[in-house]
Amino acid sequence: MHQLLNTLYVTTEGAYIRADHATLKVIVEHETKLQIPLHHIGSVVCFGDVLMSPAAIHRCADEGRSVVWLDRRGRFKARVEGPVSGNVLLRRAQHEASLNPDLTLAIARNMVAGKVQNARQVMLRGAREDAGNEDGDMLRDTAEALARTIQRLPACDNLDTLRGVEGDAARTYFSTLDRLVSVDRETFTMMNGRSRRPPLDPLNALLSFLYAMLMNDCVSAAESVGLDPQVGFLHAIRPGRAALALDLMEELRCILADRLALTLINRRQITARDFLVRPGGAVHLHDDGRKAVVVAYQKRKQEEITHPVLDQKMPLGVVPHVQARLLARTIRKDMEAYLAFILR
């Protein structure tokens, strides 16, 4: 079983990361704010203007720890990896599988089914909590619409049709997601559904930030089992796009990101004052907000669940690695079909 190591998130502008023997030090204004053993770290993620010494970068590369740079809003900028140690035979099988239309469609269809079912569970849970009022009725209607989407999936005979059905489901889901917000709806309302580049309201900004962290975890998960993160099945292959990581994200968005975002808002751990509005209308989290979300995300990854396929208890943060391993077994033909993660 893959060990769940900590991701070191450095969000303070002007911070400097340096190596000190077998540890990494985070220094802010000549003061050491954190010192952590490298063997406790799975990867390092730097937001905004964060510096790292060449010695620290080399040490992370030697130890197999990735270093990722994101901008202040969480958009990917760069990634440093050591030598690729993945199984070249698995990667070749993955590339061949991506050219097999029947296998590609089967894998992508199950990924979409997992995503839509998990989204439906979020809506059903909200409907139970708001039973008898207008929000509950709307959430129940959305859940029923998502159930109908799942019934349409077997009839999808090509990727374009499948992507169209998945897109319709996503729009339906996001059209009522803000109905799960129980406090300060004036701030946390999706005015025009999902907006990404840039996010145009606080809820979208919070989701985008969480998705950026989940994306990084899914890239690491793919690489940890020897898969190529760039070659996906549901998402089209494009230069510079980690299509497989996007694939693995789909069934986990609702569980690791959306539900956490709603919890942070409804518990008032994230409020309107944690966001900045830039010229042109772009919205993003400021420093204190980012720190609060990072801490909550790390705690969420530590929560234990029972994996429905393996019937084993594990931290949520290990699930991307398990799903990547199940996908690898499918590609090797050790499994008949890829089994999506559905949280009951």
Residue pairs with C-beta under 8 A, 6 or more apart in sequence:
1 312
1 314
1 318
2 224
2 318
2 321
2 322
2 325
4 42
4 301
4 302
4 315
4 317
4 318
5 40
5 41
5 42
5 43
6 36
6 40
6 41
6 42
6 298
7 41
7 42
7 43
7 44
7 45
7 213
7 216
7 217
7 298
8 24
8 26
8 36
8 41
8 43
8 44
8 45
9 45
9 47
9 213
9 294
9 298
10 17
10 26
10 44
10 45
10 46
10 47
10 50
11 47
11 48
11 287
11 290
11 291
11 294
12 26
12 28
12 33
12 50
12 287
13 48
13 49
13 50
13 287
14 28
14 29
14 49
14 50
14 51
15 26
15 27
15 28
15 33
15 46
15 50
15 51
16 26
16 27
16 28
16 50
16 51
16 52
16 53
17 24
17 25
17 26
17 27
17 44
17 46
17 50
17 51
17 52
17 53
17 56
18 24
18 25
18 27
18 52
18 53
18 55
18 56
19 25
19 38
19 53
19 55
19 56
19 58
19 59
20 35
22 37
22 38
22 39
23 35
23 36
23 37
23 38
24 35
24 36
24 38
24 41
24 44
24 56
24 59
24 60
25 32
25 34
25 35
26 32
26 33
26 34
26 35
27 33
38 59
38 60
38 63
38 65
39 63
41 65
42 65
42 220
43 65
43 66
43 67
43 68
43 216
43 220
44 52
44 60
44 65
44 66
44 67
44 68
45 67
45 68
45 70
45 213
45 216
46 52
46 67
46 68
46 69
46 70
47 70
47 71
47 72
47 74
47 290
48 70
48 71
48 72
50 69
52 67
57 67
57 80
60 66
60 67
60 80
60 82
61 67
61 80
61 81
61 82
61 83
62 82
63 82
64 82
64 85
66 79
66 80
66 81
66 219
66 220
66 223
67 79
67 80
68 76
68 78
68 79
68 80
68 216
69 77
69 78
69 79
70 76
70 77
70 212
70 216
71 77
72 284
73 198
73 199
73 205
73 208
73 209
73 282
73 284
73 285
74 208
74 209
74 211
74 212
74 213
74 284
75 197
75 212
76 212
76 215
76 216
79 219
81 223
84 223
85 226
86 223
86 225
86 226
86 227
86 228
87 226
90 225
90 226
90 227
90 328
90 331
90 332
91 226
91 227
91 228
93 331
93 332
94 227
94 228
94 231
94 244
94 328
94 331
95 228
95 231
97 103
97 104
97 107
97 233
97 331
98 104
98 231
98 232
98 233
98 237
101 158
101 159
104 159
104 233
105 156
105 157
105 158
105 159
105 162
106 337
106 338
107 233
107 234
107 327
107 330
107 337
107 338
108 159
108 162
108 233
108 234
108 247
109 153
109 154
109 156
109 162
110 337
110 338
110 339
110 340
111 233
111 234
111 247
111 250
111 251
111 338
111 340
112 153
112 162
112 165
112 166
112 169
112 234
112 250
113 150
113 153
113 340
114 250
114 251
114 340
114 341
114 342
115 166
115 169
115 250
115 251
115 253
115 254
115 340
116 146
116 149
116 150
116 153
116 166
116 169
117 146
117 150
117 340
117 342
118 251
118 252
118 253
118 254
118 255
118 341
118 342
118 343
119 146
119 169
119 173
119 254
120 143
120 146
120 147
120 150
121 254
121 342
121 343
121 344
122 173
122 180
122 254
122 258
122 259
123 139
123 140
123 142
123 143
123 146
123 173
123 176
124 139
124 140
124 143
126 135
126 136
126 139
126 179
126 180
127 136
127 137
127 139
127 140
127 143
128 136
129 136
130 136
130 139
130 179
135 179
138 176
138 179
139 176
139 179
139 180
141 176
142 172
142 173
142 175
142 176
145 172
146 169
146 172
146 173
149 165
149 168
149 169
149 172
152 165
153 162
153 165
156 162
156 165
159 234
162 234
163 234
166 234
166 250
170 194
171 193
171 194
174 190
174 193
174 194
175 190
175 193
177 190
177 203
177 258
178 185
178 188
178 189
178 190
178 203
180 262
181 188
181 189
181 203
181 262
181 265
181 266
182 266
183 265
183 266
183 268
184 265
184 271
184 272
187 202
187 271
187 272
188 201
188 202
188 203
188 265
189 201
189 203
190 201
190 203
190 204
191 200
191 201
192 200
194 204
194 207
195 201
195 204
196 204
196 208
198 278
198 280
198 281
198 282
198 283
198 284
199 205
199 207
199 208
199 282
199 283
199 284
200 281
200 282
200 283
201 283
202 272
202 274
202 275
202 283
203 261
203 265
204 283
205 275
205 283
205 284
205 285
206 261
206 264
206 265
206 270
206 285
206 293
207 257
207 258
207 261
208 284
209 284
209 285
209 290
209 293
210 256
210 257
210 258
210 260
210 261
210 293
210 297
211 249
211 253
211 257
213 294
213 297
214 249
214 252
214 253
214 256
214 257
214 320
215 242
215 245
215 246
215 249
217 301
217 317
217 320
218 229
218 242
218 244
218 245
218 246
218 248
218 249
218 252
218 320
218 324
219 229
219 242
219 245
220 320
221 245
221 248
221 320
221 321
221 323
221 324
222 228
222 229
222 242
222 244
222 245
222 248
222 324
223 229
224 321
224 324
225 321
225 324
225 325
225 328
226 328
227 244
227 324
227 327
227 328
227 331
228 244
229 242
229 243
229 244
229 245
230 237
230 241
230 242
230 243
230 244
231 237
231 243
231 244
232 242
232 243
232 244
232 245
232 246
232 247
233 244
233 247
234 246
234 247
234 250
235 241
235 243
235 244
235 246
235 247
236 243
237 243
248 320
248 323
248 324
248 327
251 323
251 340
251 341
251 342
252 319
252 320
252 323
252 341
255 316
255 319
255 341
255 343
256 297
256 300
256 301
256 316
256 319
260 296
260 297
260 300
263 269
263 296
264 270
264 292
264 293
264 296
269 292
269 296
270 289
270 292
270 293
274 285
274 286
274 288
274 289
274 292
275 283
275 284
275 285
275 286
275 289
276 283
276 284
276 285
276 286
277 283
278 284
285 293
300 316
301 315
301 316
301 317
302 315
302 316
302 317
303 315
303 316
304 313
304 314
304 315
304 316
305 313
305 314
305 315
305 316
305 319
305 343
306 312
306 313
306 314
307 313
307 314
307 319
307 322
307 341
308 341
308 342
308 343
308 344
309 322
309 326
309 339
309 341
310 322
314 322
319 341
322 341
323 340
323 341
326 335
326 338
326 339
327 338
329 335
330 336
330 337
330 338
